[in-house]
């Protein structure tokens, strides 16, 4: 089979769907130039594949090495329907590439009839690119007058916004390095572990560098590591490598070197949802953002519930939901409880359904218990309070 980027470029929707159905494949991976699957589909006019990727939760605003989003490429290559689809799905209409161009600089090729609608949506018409050209400068005379009139009617400032090099900010949402998902077992000396982020009942979490990328390595806390535990660890962790859903944070690899067992995942700058809601962060969680978090979590759980067989021992709570750089909520597979780890112990019971606290694991309806946990999470998002914080669980 050809590589996935070739399949997307050729429009082979059937093989792309087969590839996406494999949980080990990362739908947000990039090629050598950080072109994602969505970049290529948008550039080549593959609308059916664009729809497929959007339905799977692809990162709409991911950028390549030239800071182009998929919307930049769709507009610059005259893909009108794809441009509309991306904008409808919350593509950033004012994203700036390395040339200082927003998609509007290319829009003369794409949709003259929709420019007033885009201005209504907040598109900037006076932002200058590296060559000191604004979208108004690039438009034809008659259309330029219509755009200017619409901007004035909306009380927009028509003063030119000068070009500013933004590459140094380092805040772009890049396509992910495809090589990370190709590794499974790694040696501990391949990890440059520098800072202990936390220590808890389940283990010690380190921040470090692996393959040039920032990672988190969680060392499981064990009284002793037997041969059987090492074997079970090796058998269970591959199911946690779920790369094909944007609301799941996969385990990238493991280090199985008794007495040490490590699981490795991506570093998330904003930490957990619990930290965002109850810690000291600069993220403002208004009603709209809370709703986006809730939808992200629901999509992630829906995907996990659709798996056959389902992955057991995933406890849903705000400590196990990580927040990505683009404020996407992702269920952390590294918080999976291995079959040999912390048997019979219960932590963070505030989010757990009553039956999950009272019954044996095999007697619990997992989907129903998760619905209870999700309801507690919704309450937490609405109130910004820690659930049942007034109760002492030791009593």
C-alpha positions in Angstrom: 0.0 0.0 0.0 1.2 3.5 -0.8 1.9 5.8 2.2 -1.0 7.7 3.6 0.0 11.1 2.1 0.0 9.6 -1.4 -3.4 8.0 -0.8 -4.8 11.4 0.2 -3.3 13.3 -2.7 -4.7 10.7 -5.1 -8.1 10.8 -3.5 -8.2 7.1 -2.6 -11.0 7.6 0.0 -11.5 3.8 0.6 -7.9 3.2 1.6 -7.8 6.4 3.6 -10.8 5.2 5.6 -9.2 1.9 6.2 -6.0 3.7 7.4 -8.0 6.0 9.7 -9.9 3.0 11.2 -6.5 1.7 12.6 -6.1 3.2 16.1 -2.3 3.1 15.8 -2.4 5.7 13.0 -2.3 9.4 13.8 -4.7 11.5 11.7 -2.8 14.7 12.7 0.7 13.5 11.7 2.7 15.6 9.2 5.2 14.7 6.4 8.7 16.0 6.2 7.4 19.5 5.6 4.7 19.2 8.3 1.9 19.0 5.7 -0.9 17.1 7.5 -3.4 14.9 5.7 -5.8 17.9 5.8 -3.3 20.1 4.1 -2.9 17.7 1.2 -6.7 17.0 0.9 -7.4 20.8 0.9 -4.7 21.5 -1.6 -5.6 18.7 -4.0 -9.4 19.4 -3.8 -10.3 16.1 -2.1 -13.6 17.2 -0.5 -14.7 13.7 0.5 -11.5 13.1 2.4 -11.7 16.6 4.0 -15.2 15.7 5.3 -13.8 12.3 6.5 -11.0 14.0 8.4 -13.2 16.7 9.9 -15.7 14.0 11.1 -12.8 12.2 12.9 -11.8 15.4 14.7 -8.7 16.5 12.7 -6.9 19.7 13.8 -8.4 22.3 11.5 -5.8 25.0 12.2 -2.7 22.9 12.2 0.2 24.6 10.3 3.0 23.3 8.1 6.6 24.6 8.2 5.5 27.6 6.2 2.8 28.4 8.8 0.1 27.7 6.2 -3.2 26.2 7.5 -5.4 24.0 5.3 -7.5 27.1 4.6 -4.5 29.0 3.2 -3.8 26.1 0.8 -7.5 25.7 -0.2 -7.8 29.4 -1.1 -4.5 29.6 -2.9 -5.4 26.6 -5.1 -8.9 27.8 -5.8 -10.7 25.1 -3.8 -13.9 27.0 -3.1 -16.1 24.2 -1.6 -13.3 23.1 0.7 -12.6 26.6 1.8 -16.3 27.0 2.8 -16.3 23.6 4.6 -13.2 24.6 6.6 -14.6 28.0 7.6 -17.9 26.4 8.6 -15.8 24.1 10.9 -14.1 26.9 12.7 -11.0 27.4 10.6 -9.2 30.6 11.8 -9.9 33.1 9.0 -7.2 35.4 10.3 -4.3 32.9 10.6 -1.1 34.3 9.2 1.5 32.3 7.3 5.3 33.0 7.0 4.6 35.6 4.2 2.3 37.5 6.5 -0.8 36.5 4.5 -4.2 35.6 5.8 -6.4 33.4 3.6 -8.1 36.6 2.4 -5.0 37.5 0.5 -5.7 34.5 -1.7 -9.4 34.7 -1.7 -9.6 36.5 -5.1 -9.1 33.1 -6.6 -11.8 31.5 -4.5 -14.9 33.3 -3.6 -15.6 36.9 -4.6 -19.3 36.4 -3.8 -18.6 35.5 -0.2 -16.2 38.3 0.8 -18.9 40.4 2.5 -20.0 37.4 4.5 -16.4 36.8 5.6 -16.0 40.4 6.7 -19.2 39.9 8.8 -17.4 36.9 10.4 -14.4 39.1 11.4 -12.0 38.7 8.5 -9.4 41.5 8.4 -9.2 43.4 5.2 -6.4 45.8 6.1 -3.8 43.5 7.4 -0.5 43.8 5.4 1.6 40.9 4.3 5.4 40.9 4.0 5.1 42.8 0.8 2.9 45.5 2.4 -0.2 44.3 0.5 -3.6 44.1 2.2 -6.6 42.0 1.0 -8.1 45.3 -0.1 -5.1 46.0 -2.3 -5.4 42.5 -3.9 -9.1 42.9 -4.7 -10.6 44.1 -8.0 -11.7 47.8 -8.0 -15.5 47.1 -7.8 -15.1 44.4 -5.2 -12.6 46.6 -3.2 -15.3 49.3 -2.9 -17.9 46.8 -1.7 -15.4 45.4 0.9 -14.5 48.8 2.1 -18.2 49.8 2.4 -19.0 46.6 4.4 -16.1 47.2 6.8 -17.1 50.8 7.4 -20.7 49.7 8.0 -19.4 47.3 10.7 -17.4 50.2 12.3 -14.1 48.6 11.4 -10.9 50.6 11.5 -9.5 50.8 8.0 -6.0 51.8 9.1 -3.4 49.4 7.6 -2.2 46.8 10.1 1.6 46.6 9.4 3.3 43.3 8.9 5.0 41.8 12.0 7.1 38.7 12.0 5.3 36.3 14.3 7.5 33.2 13.7 9.5 33.8 17.0 6.3 33.4 19.0 6.5 29.6 18.8 2.7 29.3 19.4 1.6 27.6 16.2 -0.3 24.4 16.3 2.0 22.2 14.2 1.1 18.9 12.7 2.7 16.2 14.8 6.0 14.5 14.0 5.0 11.2 12.4 8.0 9.3 13.8 6.7 9.4 17.4 4.0 6.9 16.7 6.4 4.4 15.1 8.1 3.5 18.3 6.8 1.1 21.0 9.5 -0.1 23.4 12.3 2.3 24.3 15.4 2.2 26.5 15.4 4.4 29.6 18.7 6.0 28.5 16.9 7.3 25.4 14.8 9.6 27.6 16.2 12.8 28.9 14.2 13.2 32.0 14.7 16.6 33.7 11.9 17.6 36.0 9.5 15.8 38.3 6.1 17.2 37.6 4.2 15.2 40.3 4.2 12.3 42.7 1.0 10.4 43.5 -0.3 7.1 44.7 0.0 5.7 41.1 3.6 6.8 40.4 6.0 9.6 39.6 5.5 11.8 36.6 8.6 13.3 34.8 8.9 15.9 32.1 11.6 15.2 29.5 12.8 15.0 25.9 12.5 12.0 23.6 13.2 12.0 19.8 13.5 15.8 20.1 10.0 16.2 21.4 8.7 17.2 24.9 7.2 14.2 26.6 5.8 13.1 30.0 7.1 9.8 31.4 5.1 8.2 34.2 6.9 5.7 36.4 4.5 3.2 37.9 4.7 2.9 41.7 5.1 -0.8 42.6 6.2 -2.6 45.7 8.0 -5.0 43.5 7.9 -5.7 39.8 7.6 -9.4 39.0 8.1 -11.2 35.7 4.4 -11.6 35.4 3.8 -7.9 35.9 6.4 -7.0 33.3 4.6 -9.5 30.9 1.2 -8.1 31.6 2.5 -4.5 31.1 3.9 -5.4 27.7 0.6 -7.0 26.7 -1.7 -4.2 27.9 0.0 -1.0 26.9 -0.3 -1.4 23.0 -4.1 -0.8 23.4 -3.4 2.6 24.8 -1.7 3.8 21.6 -4.8 5.4 20.1 -3.7 7.9 17.5 -6.7 8.3 15.3 -8.9 10.5 17.5 -8.2 14.1 18.4 -9.9 13.8 21.8 -7.7 10.9 22.9 -4.2 11.5 24.2 -2.3 8.3 23.3 0.5 6.5 25.0 3.5 6.9 22.7 5.7 4.2 24.0 6.7 2.3 27.1 10.0 1.4 28.9 9.7 -2.1 30.3 12.9 -2.6 32.4 12.1 -4.1 35.7 12.0 -2.9 38.4 11.0 0.3 36.4 8.0 0.5 34.2 7.4 3.8 32.3 4.6 4.9 30.0 5.4 7.8 27.7 3.0 10.4 26.3 3.0 13.9 24.9 3.7 16.9 27.2 0.6 19.1 27.4 1.5 22.7 28.3 -1.7 23.5 30.1 -1.8 20.3 32.1 -5.0 18.7 33.2 -8.5 20.1 33.1 -8.5 19.9 36.9 -5.5 22.2 36.8 -7.2 24.6 34.4 -10.3 24.8 36.5 -8.9 24.9 40.0 -5.2 25.9 39.6 -3.5 29.1 38.6 -3.6 29.4 34.8 -4.1 32.2 32.3 -6.9 30.3 30.5 -10.3 31.9 30.8 -13.0 29.2 30.9 -16.1 31.1 30.0 -19.4 29.3 29.1 -18.4 28.8 25.5 -15.0 27.3 26.4 -16.6 25.1 29.0 -19.0 23.8 26.4 -16.2 23.1 24.0 -14.4 21.1 26.7 -17.6 19.2 27.4 -18.1 18.3 23.7 -14.4 17.2 23.4 -14.8 14.9 26.3 -18.1 13.5 25.1 -16.5 12.8 21.7 -13.5 11.0 23.3 -15.7 8.9 25.5 -18.0 8.0 22.6 -15.0 6.8 20.7 -13.8 4.7 23.6 -17.2 3.2 24.2 -17.4 2.2 20.5 -14.2 0.1 20.7 -14.6 -3.7 20.6 -13.6 -4.9 23.1 -13.8 -1.8 25.3 -10.7 -0.7 27.3 -11.4 -1.3 31.0 -10.0 0.6 33.9 -10.3 4.1 32.4 -11.7 6.4 35.1 -13.2 9.6 33.8 -12.5 12.7 35.9 -11.0 16.1 35.3 -7.5 14.9 36.5 -7.5 12.4 33.6 -8.4 15.0 30.9 -5.5 16.9 29.4 -5.7 20.3 27.6 -3.8 20.6 24.4 -2.1 23.8 23.2 -5.1 24.7 21.0 -7.4 24.1 24.1 -8.6 20.8 22.9 -9.6 18.5 25.7 -8.1 15.0 25.4 -8.7 11.9 27.6 -5.3 10.7 28.8 -4.7 7.0 28.1 -1.6 7.2 30.4 -4.0 7.3 33.3 -5.2 3.8 32.5 -5.0 1.5 35.5 -3.1 -1.7 34.6 -4.5 -5.0 35.7 -1.7 -5.6 38.2 -1.5 -2.0 39.5 -3.3 -0.8 42.7 -5.7 -3.7 42.9 -8.7 -3.1 45.1 -7.8 0.6 45.7 -10.0 3.5 44.9 -8.8 7.1 44.3 -10.8 10.3 43.3 -14.1 8.7 44.3 -15.9 12.1 43.9 -16.4 11.4 40.2 -17.3 7.8 40.5 -20.8 6.3 40.2 -22.2 4.8 43.4 -22.2 1.3 41.9 -18.6 1.7 40.9 -17.8 2.3 44.6 -19.9 -0.7 45.8 -19.7 -3.4 43.2 -16.9 -5.6 41.8 -15.4 -4.4 38.5 -17.0 -7.3 36.5 -20.4 -6.4 37.9 -20.3 -2.7 36.8 -22.0 -1.4 33.6 -19.0 0.6 32.4 -20.9 2.9 30.0 -23.5 3.8 32.6 -20.9 4.5 35.2 -19.0 6.7 32.8 -22.2 8.7 32.2 -22.4 9.4 35.9 -18.7 10.6 35.9 -19.4 12.8 32.9 -22.4 14.4 34.7 -20.1 15.2 37.6 -17.6 16.7 35.1 -20.3 18.9 33.6 -21.2 20.1 37.1 -17.6 20.9 37.7 -17.3 22.8 34.4 -20.4 24.8 35.3 -19.6 25.6 38.9 -15.7 25.7 38.8 -15.9 23.8 42.1 -14.2 20.5 43.2 -16.9 17.9 43.5 -17.9 17.0 47.1 -15.0 19.1 48.4 -16.8 19.4 51.8 -16.7 15.6 52.4 -14.0 13.6 54.0 -13.5 10.3 52.2 -11.6 8.8 55.0 -14.8 8.8 57.1 
